[in-house]
Every structure is written in structure tokens, then in C-alpha cells.
């Protein structure tokens, strides 16, 4: 019975890794669509986000089944409860990336980014993709040092997010309402994507150290 339980825990971990990898792929495609006005990449990102949502639901069902049939306690229980929370974060990451793809889709063949903010969004997309890749590695190896790296790196996204608002709220901003709405929403989606990676890293740290 214990061997079956350990196999089920391993399956939960592998599905979390798969979800994280999916979120990384969605962000790569979504940010590519957003930065390059690429409608085909936008459509691919939206389709992948739907699949990732289904996988997250399947994982939640698996965890609930394990909780009901194995009655785990102590650290095993914490692992499974944390898996439910991380599954929600990973599904949300895919959803946030899909919102970025949707902006690109709506503005095609035009762009959603004014020239003055292009480099800011390029940096934000680069860091988000980097963080998503770190999330995959973290869930594979549960490395506490990598979790700390993620938490430190998130600050860069926060600074870029604030820069977008500084530009939009400055007296020099002369773009139309469409650009204002698009960049404000997109910046928030990039920032929240990174926040969810940090949430996942915090849960992994807690499981490994017992400390937040």
C-alpha cells in the first residue's frame, strides 16, 4: 500500500512539472505574439492555455482521490495540499499568459505596444520566461537555493511594472486610450505571472525547510 502511495506522490510531482512546462510554453508564445504582432503565436498560446487548464483540473482530481483513499498525515498531507495550491497557481499562470496573447490577437495587424515602452516589455517578457523555466526546475528538484533565486529575481519584474505606470501617468504620455488600456493590462499580467512563480517557490521552500 505504501509503495502505491509513493508512486501516486511521484505522479503528482510529474504532473506539476508538466503544468509548469506548459505555462512556460504559453508565456513564450504569448510574449512573442505580443512583442511581434504574431497572430499565429497568439492562437497557439490560447489553445495551449485551454489544455493546461484541463491538465490542472485532472491533477486536482488526482490529489483529491489520494486524500480520500490514502488518508495522508504530516509531511505527506502538506505535500498534497501544497500541490493543490501550486496547481491553481500554474493554471493561473497559463491564463495570465493567454490574456497577453489575447491583447495581441485583438490588436492584430497593429501593435499593442508604443515604441517608448517596447524595451520595457521585452525585458519583462524575458524575465517571466526565465522565471517559468526556473519553476520547472524547482518542481523537478525542490532546490531551496533555486527558490530563493526566484524570489530575488521577482523584484526586477516589479520594477518594470512600476516603470510602465510611471510612463503612462507622466505628463509626456500622449498615446491614445487603446494603448493606455493595453499596456496597463499587459504589464499587470506579466507582473502577476511572476508573482505566481514566487508563490510556488515559497511553498516549495516551506515543504523543504518548514519555514516561510
PyMOL commands that set and color helices and strands:
alter all, ss='L'
color gray80, all
select helices_A, chain A and resi 2-36+39-70+74-107+115-141+144-169+177-209
alter helices_A, ss='H'
color red, helices_A
deselect
rebuild
show_as cartoon
